Amino acid sequence: MSEVNISASDVKKLRDMTGAGMMDCKKALSEAGGDFDKAIEELRKRGQKLSTKRADRDAKEGVVVAMVSDDKSKGIVLRLSCETDFVAKNESFIELTKRFAQIALDNMPESSEALLALPFDGITIGDKVAEQTGVIGEKIEISSYEKLEAALVCPYIHMGYRAGVLIGLNKDAAGAFDAGRDVAMQVAAMRPVAVDKDDVDHTTIEKEIEIGKEQARQEGKPEAMLEKIALGKLQKFFKESTLLNQDYVKDNKMSVSQYLKSIDKELTVTAFRHVELG
């Protein structure tokens, strides 16, 4: 009998269904000839029963950790999710998240899937996550993983590990790291969609223009004026929703961009990453 070709997407699908490790999923699918039901039976025989039973549960609680390297040139932000805040507040769960985050920072994997395949105490991170699902009795998963590299990367973890932010700055100037942390707090509070207006994707811009037109139409404005009014509303959207143009939360007399230039005239944000619970 010829060997069944197991695709990476099938392996990921089974992992999402069961919470089992990537290699365990691949092996189970291979042994089951690509049959998902049989593969799940194989995983259950290896202690994955509870993980399978929990696969359709919501894991909306958890811990978010942001961490940067010693030279502050790279950082990661990672969310380990669970079902209840009782588990999320447990010190061992927080420490496990931090250990996963440190491994991510040391290796800077390209994706969550690559992160799950990294070694952890003789097994993989994916295996450890599946193991904890069985031990704790809740659905556990690494639901978000982001990385960032820049001249200077600044982290911020919101109270209670409920959100994590990384800010990438274009240079390491005097006072820049503290300023970056202030801007990271801004991201957690104000949730910008992009760094600057030129970074907003075309689909979002078109949607905002259409919303602006419809609002003006509902207000009884003439059709000939709708485009101009919508473009005016778009500028307001850019000011409220792009990081550098937002009012700085600690001093709303200046924008975030102006605040950074008060630290160093060339200082600006190159990128940010924001992960939160919910």
Secondary structure, 3 states (H helix, E strand, C coil): CCCCCCCHHHHHHHHHHHCCCHHHHHHHHHHCCCCHHHHHHHHHHHHHHHHHHCCCCCCCEEEEEEEECCCCCEEEEEEEEECCHHHHCCHHHHHHHHHHHHHHHHHCCCCHHHHHCCEECCEEHHHHHHHHHHHHCCCCEEEEEEEEECCEEEEEECHHHCEEEEEEECCCCCCHHHHHHHHHHHHHHHCCCECCHHHCCHHHHHHHHHHHHHHHHHCCCCHHHHHHHHHHHHHHHHHHHEHHHCEECCEEEEEHHHHHHHHCCCCCEEEEEEEECC
